[in-house]
Amino acid sequence: MAVRLLKVSSLATTVFAASGFYLFDNYVDLNDISIVRFGRAAITTAVISYDYLTSLKTVPYGTEDYWAVKSKVRKT
């Protein structure tokens, strides 16, 4: 078990180091990497969803207050 863990961790370290050297050598902009863009989009979506959930939690659906709060959340 320990030998397998050592092999896997050595391989992962090698791949990680090679990726770092490649990115450094080719001056790759991190904004061009898809996982970075996906992560930013996921975080933004989570923040917006949290804002809606916390703002509309105490207001009953379909009331005038609900629509007013929802409109206010959209503007911010």
C-alpha distances in whole Angstrom, upper triangle without the diagonal:
4,5,5,6,9,10,11,12,14,16,17,18,20,21,22,24,26,27,28,30,32,33,34,36,38,39,37,39,36,39,39,35,35,32,34,37,35,34,38,39,37,37,41,41,39,42,45,43,43,47,48,46,47,51,52,50,53,56,57,56,59,61,63,61,58,59,61,57,55,58,57,54,54,56,54
4,5,5,6,9,10,10,12,14,15,16,18,20,21,22,24,26,27,28,30,31,32,34,36,37,36,38,35,38,38,34,34,32,33,37,35,34,37,39,37,37,41,41,39,42,45,44,43,46,48,47,47,51,52,50,54,56,57,57,60,62,64,61,58,60,61,57,56,58,57,54,54,56,54
4,5,5,6,9,10,10,12,14,15,16,18,20,21,22,24,26,27,28,30,31,33,35,36,35,37,35,38,37,34,34,32,34,37,35,34,38,39,37,38,42,42,41,43,46,45,45,48,50,48,49,53,54,53,56,58,59,59,62,64,66,63,60,61,62,59,57,59,59,55,55,57,55
4,5,5,6,9,10,11,12,14,15,17,18,20,21,23,24,26,27,29,30,31,33,34,33,35,33,35,35,31,31,29,31,34,33,32,35,37,35,36,39,39,38,41,43,42,42,46,47,46,47,50,51,50,53,56,57,56,59,61,63,61,57,59,60,56,54,57,56,52,53,55,52
4,5,5,6,8,10,10,12,14,15,16,18,20,21,22,24,26,27,28,30,31,33,31,33,30,33,33,29,30,27,29,32,30,29,32,34,32,33,36,37,35,38,41,40,39,43,44,43,44,47,49,47,51,53,54,54,57,59,60,58,55,56,57,54,52,54,53,50,50,52,50
4,6,5,6,9,10,10,12,14,15,16,18,20,21,22,24,26,27,28,30,31,30,32,30,33,33,29,30,28,29,33,32,30,33,36,34,34,38,38,37,39,42,42,41,45,47,45,46,50,51,50,53,55,57,56,59,61,63,60,57,58,59,56,54,56,55,51,52,53,51
4,6,5,6,9,10,11,12,14,15,16,18,20,21,22,24,26,27,28,30,29,31,29,32,32,28,29,26,28,32,31,30,33,35,33,34,38,38,37,40,43,42,42,45,47,46,47,50,51,50,54,56,57,56,59,61,63,61,58,58,59,56,54,56,55,52,52,53,51
4,5,5,6,9,10,11,12,14,15,16,18,20,21,22,24,26,27,28,27,29,27,29,29,25,26,23,25,28,27,26,30,31,30,31,34,35,34,36,39,38,38,42,43,42,43,47,48,47,50,52,54,53,56,58,59,57,54,55,56,52,50,52,52,48,48,50,48
4,5,5,6,9,10,10,12,14,15,16,18,20,21,22,24,26,27,26,27,25,28,28,24,25,22,24,27,27,25,28,31,29,29,33,34,33,35,38,37,37,40,42,41,42,45,47,46,49,51,53,52,55,57,58,56,53,54,55,51,49,51,51,47,47,49,46
4,5,5,6,9,10,10,12,14,15,16,18,20,21,22,24,26,25,27,25,28,28,25,26,24,25,29,28,27,30,32,31,32,35,36,35,37,40,40,40,43,45,44,45,48,50,49,52,55,56,55,58,60,61,59,56,57,57,54,52,54,53,49,49,51,48
4,5,5,6,9,10,11,12,14,15,16,18,20,21,22,24,23,25,24,27,26,22,23,22,23,27,26,25,29,31,29,30,34,35,34,36,39,39,39,42,44,43,44,47,49,48,52,54,55,54,57,59,60,58,55,55,56,53,51,52,52,48,48,49,47
4,5,5,6,8,10,11,12,14,15,16,18,20,21,22,21,23,21,24,23,20,21,18,20,23,23,22,25,27,26,27,30,31,30,32,35,35,35,38,40,40,41,44,45,45,48,50,51,50,53,55,56,54,51,52,52,49,47,49,48,44,44,46,43
4,6,5,6,8,10,10,12,14,15,16,18,20,21,20,22,20,24,23,20,22,20,21,24,24,23,26,28,27,28,31,32,32,33,36,37,37,39,41,41,42,45,46,46,49,51,53,52,55,57,58,55,52,53,53,50,48,50,49,45,45,46,44
4,5,5,6,9,10,11,12,14,15,16,18,20,19,22,20,24,23,20,22,20,22,25,25,24,27,30,29,30,33,34,34,36,38,39,39,42,44,43,44,47,49,48,52,54,55,54,57,59,60,58,55,55,56,52,50,52,51,47,47,48,46
4,6,5,6,9,10,10,12,14,15,16,18,17,19,18,21,20,17,18,17,19,22,22,21,24,26,26,27,30,31,31,33,36,36,36,39,41,41,42,45,46,46,50,51,53,52,54,56,57,55,52,52,53,50,47,49,48,45,44,45,43
4,6,5,6,9,10,11,12,14,16,16,15,17,15,19,18,15,17,15,16,20,20,19,22,24,24,24,27,29,29,30,33,34,34,36,38,38,40,42,44,44,47,49,51,50,52,54,55,52,50,50,50,47,45,46,46,42,41,43,40
4,5,5,6,9,10,10,12,14,15,15,17,16,20,20,17,19,18,18,22,23,22,24,27,27,27,30,32,31,33,36,37,37,39,41,41,42,45,47,47,50,52,54,53,55,57,57,55,52,52,53,50,48,49,48,44,44,45,42
4,5,5,6,9,10,10,12,14,14,17,16,20,18,16,19,18,19,22,23,23,25,27,27,28,31,32,33,34,37,38,38,40,42,43,44,46,48,48,52,53,55,54,56,58,58,56,53,53,54,51,49,50,49,45,45,46,43
4,5,5,6,9,10,11,12,11,13,13,16,15,12,15,14,15,18,19,19,21,23,24,25,27,29,29,31,33,34,35,37,39,39,41,43,44,45,48,50,51,50,52,54,55,53,50,50,50,47,45,46,45,42,41,42,40
4,5,5,6,8,10,10,10,12,12,15,15,13,16,15,15,18,20,19,21,24,24,24,27,29,29,30,33,34,34,36,39,39,40,42,44,45,48,50,52,50,53,54,55,52,50,50,50,47,45,46,45,41,40,41,39
4,6,5,6,8,10,11,14,14,17,17,15,19,18,18,21,23,22,24,27,28,28,30,32,33,34,36,38,38,40,42,43,44,46,48,48,52,53,55,54,56,58,58,56,53,53,53,50,48,49,48,44,44,44,42
4,5,5,6,8,8,12,12,16,14,13,16,17,17,19,21,21,23,25,26,27,29,31,32,33,35,37,38,39,41,42,43,45,47,48,51,52,54,53,55,57,57,55,52,52,52,49,47,47,47,44,42,43,41
4,6,5,6,5,8,9,12,11,10,14,14,14,16,19,19,20,22,24,24,26,28,29,30,32,34,35,36,38,39,40,42,44,45,48,49,51,50,52,54,54,52,49,48,49,46,44,44,43,40,39,39,37
4,6,5,7,10,11,14,14,14,17,17,16,19,21,21,22,25,26,26,28,30,31,32,34,36,36,38,40,41,42,44,46,47,50,51,53,52,54,56,56,53,51,50,50,48,46,46,45,42,41,41,39
4,6,8,11,13,16,15,15,19,20,19,21,24,24,25,27,29,29,31,33,34,35,37,39,40,41,43,44,45,47,49,50,53,54,57,55,57,59,58,57,54,53,53,51,48,49,48,45,43,44,42
4,5,9,11,14,13,13,17,18,17,19,22,23,23,25,27,28,29,31,33,34,35,37,38,40,42,43,44,46,48,49,52,53,55,53,55,57,56,55,52,51,51,49,46,46,46,43,41,42,40
4,6,9,12,11,12,16,17,16,18,21,21,21,23,25,26,27,29,31,31,33,35,36,37,39,41,42,43,45,46,50,50,53,51,53,54,54,52,50,49,49,46,44,44,43,40,39,39,37
4,6,9,8,8,12,14,12,14,17,18,18,20,22,23,24,26,28,28,30,32,33,34,36,38,39,40,42,43,47,48,49,48,50,51,51,49,47,46,46,43,41,41,40,37,36,36,34
4,5,6,7,11,12,10,12,15,15,15,17,20,20,21,23,25,25,27,29,30,31,33,35,36,37,39,40,44,44,46,45,47,48,48,46,43,42,42,40,38,38,37,34,32,33,31
4,5,5,9,9,7,9,12,12,12,15,16,17,18,20,22,22,24,26,27,28,30,32,33,34,36,37,41,42,44,42,44,46,45,43,41,40,40,38,35,35,35,32,30,31,29
4,6,8,9,6,7,10,11,10,12,15,15,15,18,20,20,22,24,25,26,28,30,31,32,34,35,39,39,41,40,41,43,42,41,38,37,37,35,32,32,32,29,27,28,26
4,6,9,8,8,11,12,12,14,16,17,18,20,22,23,24,26,27,28,30,32,33,34,36,37,41,41,43,41,43,44,44,43,40,39,39,37,34,34,34,31,29,30,28
4,6,6,7,9,10,11,13,15,16,17,19,20,22,23,25,26,28,29,31,32,34,35,36,40,41,42,41,42,44,44,43,40,39,39,37,34,35,35,31,30,31,29
4,5,5,6,8,10,11,12,14,15,16,18,20,21,22,24,26,27,28,30,32,33,34,38,38,40,38,39,41,42,40,37,36,37,35,32,33,33,29,28,29,28
4,5,5,6,9,10,10,12,14,15,16,18,20,21,22,24,26,26,28,30,31,32,36,37,38,37,39,41,41,39,36,36,37,34,31,32,32,29,27,29,27
4,5,5,6,9,10,11,12,14,15,17,19,20,21,23,25,26,27,29,30,31,35,36,38,36,38,40,40,38,35,35,35,33,30,31,30,27,26,27,25
4,5,5,6,9,10,11,12,14,16,17,18,20,21,23,24,26,27,29,30,34,34,36,34,36,38,38,36,33,32,33,30,28,28,28,25,23,24,23
4,5,5,6,9,10,10,12,14,15,16,18,20,21,22,24,26,27,28,32,32,34,32,34,36,36,35,31,31,32,29,27,27,28,24,23,24,23
4,5,5,6,9,10,11,12,14,15,16,18,20,21,22,24,26,27,30,31,33,32,34,35,36,34,31,31,31,29,26,27,27,23,22,24,22
4,5,5,6,9,10,11,12,14,15,17,19,20,21,23,24,26,29,30,32,30,32,34,34,32,29,29,29,26,24,25,24,21,20,21,19
4,5,5,6,9,10,11,12,14,15,17,18,20,21,23,24,27,28,30,28,30,31,32,30,27,26,27,24,22,23,22,19,18,19,18
4,5,5,6,9,10,10,12,14,15,16,18,20,21,22,26,26,28,27,29,31,31,29,26,26,27,24,22,23,23,19,18,21,19
4,5,5,6,9,10,11,12,14,15,16,18,20,21,24,25,27,26,29,30,30,28,25,26,26,23,21,22,21,18,17,19,17
4,5,5,6,9,10,11,13,14,16,17,18,20,23,24,26,25,27,28,28,26,23,23,23,20,18,19,18,15,14,16,14
4,5,5,6,9,10,11,12,14,15,17,18,21,22,23,22,24,26,26,24,21,21,22,19,16,18,18,14,13,16,14
4,6,5,6,9,10,10,12,14,15,16,20,21,22,22,24,26,26,24,21,21,22,19,17,19,18,15,15,17,15
4,5,5,6,9,10,11,12,14,15,18,20,22,21,24,25,25,22,20,20,20,17,15,17,16,12,13,15,12
4,5,5,6,9,10,11,12,14,17,18,20,19,21,22,22,20,17,17,17,14,12,14,13,9,9,12,10
4,5,5,6,9,10,11,12,15,16,18,17,19,20,21,19,16,16,17,14,12,14,14,11,11,14,13
4,5,5,6,8,10,10,14,15,17,17,20,21,22,19,16,17,18,14,13,16,15,11,13,15,13
4,6,5,6,8,10,13,14,16,16,19,19,19,16,14,15,15,11,10,12,11,8,10,12,10
4,6,5,6,8,11,11,13,13,15,16,16,14,11,12,13,9,8,10,10,7,9,12,11
4,6,5,6,9,10,12,12,15,16,17,15,12,14,15,11,10,14,13,10,12,15,14
4,6,5,8,10,13,14,17,17,18,15,12,15,15,11,11,14,13,10,13,16,14
4,6,7,8,11,12,15,14,14,11,9,11,11,7,8,11,9,7,11,13,12
4,6,5,8,8,11,11,12,10,7,9,10,7,7,11,11,9,12,14,14
4,6,8,9,13,13,15,12,10,13,14,10,11,15,14,12,15,18,17
4,7,9,12,12,13,10,9,13,13,10,12,15,15,14,17,19,19
4,6,9,8,9,7,6,9,10,8,10,13,13,13,16,18,18
4,6,6,9,8,6,10,12,11,12,15,16,15,18,20,21
4,6,9,9,6,8,11,11,10,13,15,15,16,19,20
4,7,8,6,7,10,11,11,13,15,16,17,19,21
4,5,5,7,9,10,11,13,14,16,17,19,21
4,5,5,6,9,10,11,12,14,16,17,19
4,6,5,6,8,10,10,12,14,15,17
4,5,5,6,9,10,11,12,14,16
4,6,5,6,9,10,11,12,15
4,5,5,6,9,10,11,13
4,5,5,6,9,10,11
4,5,5,6,9,10
4,5,5,7,9
4,5,5,7
4,5,5
4,6
4
